[in-house]
């Protein structure tokens, strides 16, 4: 004979997200200060190419389907 009451869910202590209530995210990981990073590369005045935009302009694409008749 089965009992119709579900057992309680297991504790999630083994979960990656379980912090135990006292660990802080910043204590777990080492974060660099902004002055520890190298300076960014200088901006160039070259024209940028965006391949995804050039694909949209190709004439061999099929036209969109007609709207459904309601």
Beta strands, then each sheet from edge to edge (+ up, - down):
end
